[in-house]
Every structure is written in structure tokens, then in C-alpha cells.
Amino acid sequence: MDQTLRKLTLVGPAAIESALIDCLDGMEPALPGYTTLSGEGRGASADLPSPAERVRGAMRVITVLMILPEREIPPILEAVRQACPRPNIAYWVEPILDFGRLK
């Protein structure tokens, strides 16, 4: 069975953080683990819903990073698509050359 590892990155508006985390935590089988980061999204494609964000010129975002087998990515994307139906959720997939834990 192919165990090609990839890094999946999801970035969406901070307003969906709870729904996104609930979705990921509810995945079956359980995800091997992931990291979340809070930040700001900037650029021409940023949807700035609040007056404060429009003044700052940045949208508050949640970023999720995870390393997992490539074959597990499509069901995660579909689950997120259904749980968080927002047009501003970006994702990308990157190859992983090596992965391990320092002991």
C-alpha cells in the first residue's frame, strides 16, 4: 500500500475555526495529528468581512498543517467542504521528503 507522505495545509477565515476543528477531530479513522496557527491573510483575494479587518487590510485566519499519507487527503477535503461551506478556504498539498521524530 502506498504510504507517500504529503503535507496538507488548510487556510480559512478565523470565524470557521470551531467548525473546522470539530470536523477534523471527528474524522474516522482519527487523524494522526495536526497543528493549528492563527494569523492574518492579506492580498487582493482576501475577503475582509469586518470594519476592523478592512482598516487593517488583513483577514484573521486559521491555518491547519498535517503530515499524512496522500491517499487520506481527499476524504479530509470532502469532510471540510461539507462542514465548512465557505468560499475562502484555501488548501494546498506539498511533498514530504523525510519525516520523523527526534528522540
C-alpha distances in whole Angstrom, upper triangle without the diagonal:
4,6,9,12,15,18,20,23,26,29,32,35,36,38,34,33,34,32,29,29,29,26,24,25,25,21,19,17,19,18,17,21,23,26,29,32,35,37,38,37,40,40,42,39,39,41,43,44,47,50,49,46,48,51,48,46,43,41,39,35,32,29,26,24,20,17,14,10,11,10,12,15,16,17,19,21,22,23,25,27,28,29,31,32,34,34,34,30,29,25,23,20,20,18,17,18,18,18,20,23,26,27
4,6,9,12,15,17,21,23,27,29,33,34,36,32,31,32,30,27,27,28,25,23,24,24,21,19,17,19,17,17,19,21,24,27,29,32,34,36,34,37,37,38,36,37,38,41,42,44,48,47,43,45,48,45,43,40,38,37,33,30,27,24,21,18,15,11,8,8,8,11,13,15,16,17,19,21,22,24,25,27,28,29,30,32,32,31,28,26,22,20,16,16,14,14,15,15,16,18,21,24,26
4,6,9,13,15,18,21,25,27,31,32,34,30,29,30,29,25,25,26,24,20,22,22,19,18,16,17,15,13,16,18,21,24,26,30,31,33,32,35,35,37,35,35,37,39,40,42,46,44,41,43,46,43,41,38,36,34,30,28,24,21,18,15,11,8,5,7,8,10,12,15,16,16,18,20,21,22,24,26,27,28,30,31,31,30,26,24,21,18,15,14,12,11,12,12,12,14,17,21,23
4,7,10,13,16,19,23,26,29,30,32,29,28,30,28,25,25,26,24,21,23,24,20,20,18,18,16,15,17,17,20,23,25,28,29,31,30,32,33,34,32,32,34,37,38,41,44,42,39,41,43,40,39,35,34,32,29,26,23,20,17,14,10,8,5,6,8,10,11,14,16,16,17,20,21,22,23,26,27,27,29,29,29,28,24,22,18,16,12,11,8,8,9,10,11,14,17,21,23
4,7,10,13,16,20,23,27,27,30,27,25,27,26,22,22,24,22,18,20,22,18,19,17,17,13,12,13,14,16,19,21,24,26,28,27,29,30,32,30,30,32,34,36,38,41,39,36,38,40,37,36,32,30,29,25,23,19,16,13,10,7,5,4,6,9,10,10,14,15,15,16,19,20,20,22,24,25,25,27,27,27,26,22,20,16,14,10,9,7,6,8,8,8,11,15,18,21
4,6,10,13,16,20,23,24,27,24,23,24,23,20,20,22,20,17,19,21,18,19,18,17,13,13,13,13,14,17,19,22,23,24,23,26,26,28,26,26,28,31,32,34,37,36,32,35,37,34,32,29,27,26,22,20,16,14,10,8,6,6,6,6,9,10,9,12,14,13,14,17,18,18,19,22,22,22,24,24,24,22,19,16,12,10,6,6,5,5,9,10,10,13,16,19,22
4,6,10,13,17,20,21,23,21,19,22,21,17,17,20,18,15,18,20,17,19,18,17,13,12,12,10,11,13,15,18,19,21,20,22,23,26,23,23,25,27,29,31,34,32,29,31,33,30,29,25,24,22,19,16,13,10,7,6,5,7,9,8,12,11,9,13,15,13,13,17,17,16,18,21,21,20,22,22,22,20,16,14,10,8,6,5,6,6,10,11,10,13,16,19,22
4,7,10,13,17,18,20,18,17,19,18,14,15,17,15,12,15,17,15,17,17,15,12,12,12,9,11,12,14,16,17,19,18,20,22,23,21,21,22,25,26,28,31,30,27,29,31,28,27,23,21,20,16,14,10,8,6,5,6,8,10,9,12,10,7,10,12,10,10,13,14,12,14,17,17,17,18,18,18,16,13,11,7,6,5,7,9,10,14,15,14,17,18,22,25
4,7,10,14,15,17,15,14,17,16,13,14,17,15,13,16,18,16,19,19,17,14,15,13,10,10,10,11,13,14,15,14,17,18,20,18,17,19,21,23,25,28,26,23,25,27,24,23,19,17,16,13,10,7,6,5,7,9,11,14,13,15,13,10,13,14,11,10,14,15,12,14,17,17,15,17,16,16,14,10,8,5,5,6,8,12,12,16,17,16,18,20,23,26
4,7,10,12,14,12,11,14,13,10,11,14,13,11,15,16,15,19,19,17,14,16,14,11,11,9,10,12,12,14,12,16,17,19,16,15,16,18,19,22,25,24,20,23,25,23,21,17,15,14,10,8,6,5,7,9,12,13,16,15,17,14,11,13,14,10,9,12,12,9,11,14,14,12,14,13,13,10,7,6,4,7,9,12,15,16,20,21,19,22,23,26,28
4,7,9,12,10,10,13,13,10,12,15,14,13,17,19,18,22,22,20,18,19,17,13,12,10,9,10,10,10,9,12,14,16,13,12,13,15,16,18,21,20,17,19,21,19,17,14,11,10,7,6,4,7,9,12,15,17,20,19,20,18,15,16,17,14,12,15,15,11,13,16,14,12,13,11,11,8,6,5,6,9,12,14,18,19,22,23,22,24,25,28,31
4,6,8,7,8,11,11,9,12,14,14,14,17,18,19,22,23,21,19,21,19,15,14,11,11,10,10,10,9,12,14,15,12,10,10,12,13,15,18,18,14,17,19,18,16,13,9,9,5,6,7,9,12,15,18,20,22,21,23,20,17,18,18,15,13,15,15,11,11,14,13,9,11,8,9,6,4,6,9,12,15,18,21,23,26,27,26,28,28,31,33
4,5,6,7,11,11,10,13,15,15,16,18,20,21,24,26,24,22,24,21,18,16,13,12,10,10,9,9,12,14,15,12,10,9,9,10,11,15,14,11,14,17,15,14,11,7,6,4,6,9,12,15,18,22,23,26,25,26,24,21,21,21,18,16,18,17,13,14,16,14,10,12,9,10,7,7,10,12,16,19,21,25,26,30,30,29,30,31,33,36
4,5,5,9,10,10,11,14,15,15,17,19,20,24,26,23,21,23,20,17,15,11,10,8,9,9,10,13,16,18,16,13,12,11,11,12,15,14,12,15,17,15,15,12,8,5,4,5,9,11,15,18,22,24,27,26,27,24,22,23,22,19,18,20,18,14,16,17,15,12,14,12,13,11,10,13,15,18,21,23,26,27,30,31,29,30,30,32,34
4,6,8,9,10,11,13,14,16,17,19,20,24,26,24,22,25,22,19,18,14,14,11,12,12,13,16,18,20,17,14,12,12,10,11,15,14,13,16,18,17,17,14,10,8,8,9,12,14,18,20,24,26,28,28,29,26,23,23,23,19,18,19,18,14,15,16,13,10,12,10,13,11,11,14,17,20,23,26,29,30,33,33,32,33,33,35,37
4,6,5,6,9,10,10,12,14,15,17,21,22,20,19,22,19,17,16,13,13,12,14,14,14,17,20,21,18,15,14,14,13,15,18,18,16,19,21,20,19,16,12,11,9,8,11,12,16,18,21,23,25,25,25,22,20,20,19,16,15,16,14,10,12,12,9,7,9,9,11,10,9,13,14,18,21,23,27,27,31,31,29,31,31,33,35
4,6,5,6,8,10,11,12,14,16,19,21,18,17,19,16,14,13,9,10,10,12,13,14,18,21,22,20,17,16,16,15,16,20,19,17,20,22,20,20,17,13,11,8,6,9,10,13,16,19,21,24,24,25,21,19,20,19,15,15,17,14,11,14,14,11,9,13,12,15,13,11,14,15,18,20,22,25,26,29,29,27,28,28,30,32
4,5,5,6,8,10,10,12,14,18,20,17,17,19,17,15,14,12,13,13,15,17,18,22,24,26,23,20,19,19,18,19,22,21,20,23,25,24,24,20,17,14,12,10,12,12,16,17,21,22,25,25,25,22,20,21,19,16,16,17,14,12,14,14,10,10,13,14,17,16,14,17,18,21,23,25,28,28,31,31,28,29,29,31,33
4,6,5,6,9,10,10,13,16,18,16,16,19,17,15,16,13,15,15,17,19,19,22,25,26,22,20,19,20,18,20,23,23,21,24,27,25,25,21,18,16,13,11,13,13,16,17,21,21,23,23,23,20,18,18,16,14,14,14,11,9,11,10,7,7,10,11,15,14,12,15,16,20,21,24,27,27,31,31,29,30,30,32,34
4,5,5,6,9,10,11,15,16,14,13,16,14,12,12,10,13,13,15,17,17,21,23,24,21,19,18,19,19,20,24,23,21,24,26,25,24,20,17,15,12,9,10,9,12,14,17,18,20,20,20,17,15,16,14,11,11,12,9,7,10,10,7,7,10,11,14,13,10,13,13,16,18,21,23,24,27,27,25,26,26,29,31
4,5,5,6,8,10,14,15,12,11,14,12,10,10,9,12,13,16,18,19,23,25,27,24,22,21,22,21,22,26,25,23,26,28,26,26,22,19,16,13,10,11,9,12,13,16,17,20,20,21,17,16,17,15,12,13,14,11,9,13,13,10,10,14,15,18,16,14,15,15,18,19,21,24,23,27,26,24,24,24,27,29
4,6,5,6,9,12,14,12,12,15,14,13,14,13,16,16,19,21,22,26,28,29,26,24,23,24,23,24,28,27,25,28,31,29,29,25,22,19,16,13,14,13,15,15,19,19,21,22,21,18,17,18,15,12,14,14,11,10,13,12,9,10,14,16,19,18,16,18,18,20,21,24,26,26,30,29,26,27,26,29,31
4,6,5,7,10,12,11,11,14,13,13,14,14,16,18,20,22,22,26,27,29,25,24,23,24,23,25,29,28,26,29,31,30,29,25,22,20,17,14,14,12,14,14,17,17,19,19,18,15,14,14,12,9,10,11,7,7,10,9,6,8,12,14,17,17,14,16,15,18,19,22,24,24,28,28,25,26,26,30,31
4,5,5,9,10,8,7,11,10,9,11,11,15,16,19,21,22,25,27,29,25,24,24,25,25,26,30,29,27,30,32,30,29,26,22,20,17,13,13,10,11,11,13,13,16,16,16,12,12,13,11,8,10,11,8,8,11,12,10,11,14,16,18,18,14,16,14,16,17,19,21,21,24,24,21,22,23,26,28
4,6,9,10,7,7,10,9,10,12,12,16,18,21,23,24,28,30,32,29,27,27,28,27,28,32,31,29,32,34,32,32,28,25,22,19,15,15,12,14,13,15,15,17,19,18,15,15,16,14,11,14,14,11,11,15,15,12,14,17,19,22,21,18,19,18,20,20,22,24,23,26,25,22,22,22,25,27
4,6,9,7,9,12,12,13,16,16,19,21,24,26,27,30,32,33,30,29,28,29,28,30,33,33,31,34,36,34,34,30,27,24,21,18,18,15,17,15,17,16,18,19,18,14,15,16,12,11,13,13,10,11,14,13,11,14,17,19,22,22,19,20,19,21,21,24,25,25,28,28,25,25,25,28,30
4,6,5,7,10,11,12,15,16,20,22,25,27,27,30,32,33,30,29,28,30,29,31,35,34,32,35,37,35,34,31,27,25,22,19,18,15,15,13,15,13,15,16,14,11,12,12,9,8,11,11,8,10,13,13,11,14,17,19,22,22,18,19,18,19,19,21,22,22,26,25,22,23,24,27,29
3,5,8,11,13,15,18,19,23,25,28,30,30,34,35,36,33,32,32,34,33,35,39,38,36,38,41,39,38,34,31,29,26,22,21,18,18,16,16,14,15,16,14,11,13,13,10,10,13,13,10,13,16,15,14,17,20,23,25,25,22,23,20,22,21,23,24,23,26,26,23,23,24,28,29
4,6,9,12,14,18,20,23,26,29,31,31,34,36,37,34,33,33,35,35,37,40,39,37,40,42,40,39,35,32,30,27,23,22,18,18,15,15,12,13,15,13,10,12,14,11,11,14,14,12,15,18,17,17,20,22,24,26,26,23,23,21,22,20,22,22,22,25,23,21,21,22,26,27
4,6,8,11,14,16,20,23,26,28,29,32,34,36,33,32,32,33,33,35,38,37,35,38,40,38,37,33,30,27,24,20,19,15,15,13,13,11,13,15,14,11,13,15,12,11,14,15,13,14,18,18,16,19,22,24,26,25,22,22,20,21,19,21,22,21,24,22,19,19,20,23,24
4,5,8,11,14,17,20,23,26,26,29,31,33,30,29,29,31,31,33,36,35,32,35,38,35,34,30,28,25,22,18,16,12,12,9,10,8,10,13,13,9,10,13,11,9,13,14,12,13,17,17,16,18,21,22,24,23,19,19,17,17,16,18,18,17,20,19,16,17,17,21,22
4,7,11,14,17,21,23,26,27,30,32,34,32,31,31,33,33,35,38,36,34,37,39,36,35,32,29,26,23,19,17,13,12,8,8,7,10,13,14,11,12,15,14,12,16,18,16,16,20,21,20,21,24,25,27,25,22,21,18,18,16,17,17,15,18,16,13,13,14,17,18
4,7,10,14,17,20,23,24,27,30,32,29,28,29,30,31,32,35,33,31,34,36,33,32,28,26,23,20,16,14,10,9,7,8,9,12,15,16,13,13,17,16,13,16,18,16,16,19,21,19,20,23,24,25,23,20,20,17,17,16,17,17,16,18,17,13,13,13,16,18
4,7,10,14,16,19,20,24,26,28,26,24,26,27,27,28,32,30,27,30,32,29,28,25,22,20,16,13,10,7,6,5,7,9,13,15,17,13,13,16,16,12,14,17,16,14,18,20,18,18,21,21,22,20,17,17,14,15,14,15,16,15,18,17,14,14,14,17,19
4,7,10,13,16,18,21,24,27,24,23,24,25,25,26,29,27,24,28,29,26,26,22,20,17,14,10,8,6,5,6,10,12,16,18,20,17,16,19,18,15,16,19,18,16,19,21,19,18,21,21,22,20,17,16,14,15,15,16,17,16,19,18,15,15,15,17,20
4,7,10,13,15,18,21,24,22,20,21,21,22,23,25,23,21,24,26,23,22,19,16,13,10,7,6,5,6,9,13,15,19,20,22,19,17,20,19,15,16,19,17,15,18,20,17,16,19,19,20,17,14,14,14,15,16,17,19,19,22,21,18,19,19,21,23
4,6,10,12,16,19,22,20,18,19,19,20,21,23,20,18,21,23,19,19,16,14,11,8,6,5,7,8,12,15,18,22,22,24,22,20,22,22,18,18,21,20,17,20,22,19,18,20,19,20,17,15,14,14,16,17,18,20,20,23,22,20,21,20,22,25
4,7,10,13,17,20,18,15,16,16,17,17,19,17,15,18,19,16,16,13,11,7,6,5,6,9,12,15,19,21,25,25,27,24,22,24,24,20,20,23,21,18,20,22,20,17,20,18,19,16,14,15,15,17,19,20,23,23,26,26,24,25,24,26,28
4,7,10,14,17,16,13,14,14,16,16,17,15,12,15,16,13,13,9,8,6,5,6,7,11,13,17,20,23,26,26,28,26,23,25,26,22,21,24,23,20,21,24,21,19,21,18,18,15,14,14,15,17,19,20,23,24,26,27,25,26,26,27,30
4,6,10,13,13,10,11,11,13,13,15,12,9,12,13,10,9,6,5,5,5,8,10,13,16,19,23,25,28,28,30,28,25,26,27,23,22,25,24,20,21,24,22,19,20,17,17,13,13,13,16,17,20,21,25,25,28,29,28,29,29,31,33
4,7,10,9,6,9,9,12,13,15,14,10,12,13,11,9,5,5,6,6,9,10,14,16,19,22,25,28,26,29,27,23,25,26,22,20,23,23,19,20,23,21,18,19,15,14,11,11,11,13,15,19,20,23,25,28,29,28,30,30,32,35
4,7,8,6,9,9,13,14,15,14,10,10,12,9,7,5,7,9,10,13,14,17,19,23,25,28,30,29,31,30,26,27,29,26,23,26,26,22,22,25,24,21,21,17,16,12,14,13,16,17,20,22,25,27,29,31,30,33,33,34,38
4,5,5,9,10,14,16,16,16,12,12,14,12,8,8,9,12,13,16,16,19,21,24,27,29,31,29,32,30,27,27,29,26,24,26,27,23,23,26,26,22,22,18,16,13,14,13,16,17,21,22,26,27,30,32,32,34,35,37,40
4,6,8,10,14,16,17,17,13,12,14,13,10,10,11,15,15,18,19,22,23,27,29,31,33,31,33,32,28,28,30,27,24,26,28,24,23,26,26,22,21,18,15,12,15,14,17,19,22,24,27,30,32,34,34,37,38,40,43
4,6,9,12,15,17,17,13,13,16,15,11,10,10,13,13,16,16,19,21,24,27,28,30,28,30,28,25,25,26,24,21,23,24,21,19,22,22,19,18,14,11,9,11,11,14,16,20,22,26,28,31,33,33,35,37,39,42
4,6,9,12,13,14,10,10,13,12,9,7,7,10,10,13,14,18,20,23,26,28,30,28,30,29,25,25,26,24,21,23,23,20,19,22,21,17,17,13,11,8,11,11,14,17,20,22,26,28,31,33,32,35,36,37,41
4,6,9,11,12,9,9,13,12,10,9,7,10,11,14,16,19,22,25,28,30,32,30,31,29,26,26,26,24,21,22,23,19,18,20,20,16,15,11,10,8,11,12,16,19,23,25,29,31,34,35,35,37,38,40,43
4,6,8,9,6,5,9,9,7,7,5,9,11,14,17,20,23,26,30,32,34,33,34,32,29,29,29,26,24,25,25,21,21,23,22,18,17,14,13,11,14,15,19,22,25,27,31,33,36,37,36,38,39,40,43
4,7,9,7,7,11,12,11,10,8,10,12,15,18,21,24,28,31,33,35,34,35,32,29,29,29,26,24,25,25,21,20,22,20,17,16,13,13,11,14,17,20,24,27,30,33,35,38,39,38,40,40,42,45
4,5,5,6,9,10,10,10,8,10,13,16,19,23,26,29,33,35,37,36,37,35,32,32,32,29,27,28,27,24,23,24,23,19,19,16,17,15,17,20,23,26,30,32,36,37,40,41,39,41,41,43,45
4,5,5,6,9,10,11,10,12,16,19,22,26,29,32,36,38,41,39,41,38,35,35,36,33,30,32,31,27,27,28,26,23,23,20,20,18,21,23,26,29,32,34,38,39,42,43,42,43,43,45,47
4,5,5,6,8,9,9,10,14,17,20,24,27,30,34,36,39,38,40,38,35,35,35,32,30,32,31,27,27,29,27,23,24,20,21,18,21,22,25,28,31,33,37,38,41,41,40,41,41,42,44
4,5,5,6,5,6,8,11,15,17,21,24,28,31,33,36,35,37,35,31,32,32,29,27,29,28,24,25,26,24,21,21,18,18,15,17,19,22,24,28,30,33,34,37,38,37,38,38,40,42
4,5,5,7,8,11,14,18,20,24,27,30,34,36,38,37,39,37,33,34,34,31,29,31,30,27,26,28,27,23,23,19,18,16,19,20,23,26,29,31,35,36,39,40,39,41,41,43,45
4,5,8,10,13,16,20,22,26,29,32,35,38,41,40,41,39,36,37,37,34,32,34,33,30,30,31,30,26,26,23,22,19,22,23,26,28,32,33,37,38,41,42,41,42,42,43,46
4,5,8,10,14,17,19,23,25,29,32,35,38,37,39,37,34,35,35,32,30,32,32,28,28,30,29,25,26,22,21,18,20,21,24,26,29,30,34,35,37,38,37,39,39,40,42
4,7,10,13,17,18,22,24,28,31,34,36,35,37,35,32,33,34,31,28,30,30,27,26,29,27,24,24,20,19,16,18,19,22,24,27,28,32,33,36,37,36,38,38,40,43
4,7,9,13,15,18,21,24,28,30,33,32,34,32,29,29,30,27,25,27,27,23,23,26,24,21,21,18,17,13,15,16,19,21,24,25,29,30,33,34,33,35,35,36,39
4,6,10,12,16,19,22,26,28,31,30,31,29,26,27,27,24,22,24,24,20,20,22,21,17,18,14,14,11,12,13,16,19,22,24,28,29,32,33,32,33,34,35,38
4,7,10,14,17,20,24,26,29,29,30,28,25,26,26,23,21,23,22,19,20,22,19,16,18,15,15,12,12,14,16,19,22,23,27,28,31,31,30,31,31,33,35
4,6,10,13,17,20,22,25,25,27,24,21,22,23,19,18,20,19,15,17,19,17,14,16,13,13,10,10,11,13,15,18,20,24,24,27,28,26,28,28,30,33
4,7,10,13,17,19,22,22,24,21,19,20,20,16,16,18,17,13,15,18,15,13,15,13,14,11,10,11,12,14,17,18,22,22,25,26,24,25,25,27,30
4,7,10,14,16,19,19,21,19,16,18,18,15,14,17,16,13,15,18,16,14,16,15,15,12,10,9,9,11,13,15,18,18,22,22,20,22,22,24,27
4,7,10,13,16,16,18,15,13,16,16,12,12,15,14,12,14,17,15,14,17,16,17,14,11,11,9,11,12,13,16,16,20,20,18,19,19,22,25
4,7,10,13,14,16,14,12,15,16,12,13,16,16,14,17,19,18,17,19,19,19,17,13,12,10,10,10,11,13,12,16,16,14,16,16,19,22
4,6,10,11,13,11,10,13,14,11,12,16,15,14,17,19,18,18,21,21,21,19,16,14,11,11,10,10,12,11,14,14,12,13,14,18,20
4,7,9,12,10,10,14,15,12,14,17,17,16,19,22,21,21,24,24,24,22,19,17,13,12,10,9,10,8,11,11,8,11,12,16,19
4,6,8,7,8,11,12,11,13,16,16,16,19,21,20,21,23,24,25,23,20,18,14,13,10,11,10,9,12,12,10,12,14,18,20
4,6,6,7,11,12,11,14,16,16,17,19,21,22,23,25,26,26,25,21,20,16,14,11,11,10,10,12,13,12,14,17,20,23
4,5,6,8,10,11,12,14,16,16,18,20,21,22,23,24,24,23,20,18,14,12,9,10,9,10,13,14,14,17,20,23,26
4,6,7,8,10,11,13,14,16,17,19,20,21,23,24,24,24,21,19,16,14,12,13,13,14,17,17,17,19,22,26,28
4,6,6,7,9,11,11,13,15,16,17,19,20,22,22,22,19,18,14,14,12,14,14,14,18,18,17,19,21,25,27
4,6,5,6,9,10,11,12,14,15,16,18,19,19,19,15,14,11,10,9,11,12,14,17,18,17,20,22,25,28
4,5,5,6,9,10,10,12,14,15,16,18,18,18,15,14,11,12,11,14,15,17,20,22,21,23,26,29,32
4,5,5,6,9,10,11,12,14,15,17,18,19,16,16,13,14,14,17,18,19,23,23,22,24,26,30,32
4,5,5,6,8,10,10,12,14,15,17,17,13,13,11,12,12,15,17,18,22,22,20,22,24,27,30
4,5,5,6,9,10,10,11,13,13,14,10,10,9,10,11,15,17,19,22,23,22,24,26,30,32
4,5,5,6,9,10,10,13,14,15,12,13,12,14,15,18,20,22,26,27,25,27,29,33,35
4,5,5,6,8,10,13,15,16,13,14,13,16,16,20,22,23,27,27,25,27,28,32,34
4,5,5,6,8,10,12,12,9,11,11,14,15,18,21,22,26,27,25,27,28,31,33
4,6,6,6,8,9,11,9,11,11,14,16,20,22,24,28,29,28,30,31,34,37
4,6,6,9,12,14,12,14,15,18,19,23,26,27,31,32,30,32,33,36,38
4,6,9,12,13,12,14,15,18,20,23,26,27,31,31,29,31,32,35,37
4,6,9,10,8,12,13,17,19,22,25,27,31,31,29,31,32,35,37
4,7,9,9,12,14,17,20,24,27,28,32,33,32,34,35,38,40
4,6,6,10,13,16,19,23,26,28,32,33,32,34,35,38,40
4,6,8,12,15,18,22,25,27,31,33,32,34,35,38,41
4,6,10,13,17,20,23,26,29,30,30,32,33,36,39
4,7,10,14,17,20,22,26,27,26,29,30,32,35
4,7,11,14,17,19,23,25,24,27,28,31,34
4,7,10,14,16,19,21,21,23,25,28,31
4,7,10,13,16,18,18,21,24,26,30
4,7,10,13,15,15,19,21,24,27
4,7,10,12,13,16,19,22,25
4,6,9,11,15,18,20,24
4,6,7,11,14,17,20
4,7,11,14,16,19
4,7,10,12,16
4,7,10,13
4,7,9
4,6
4
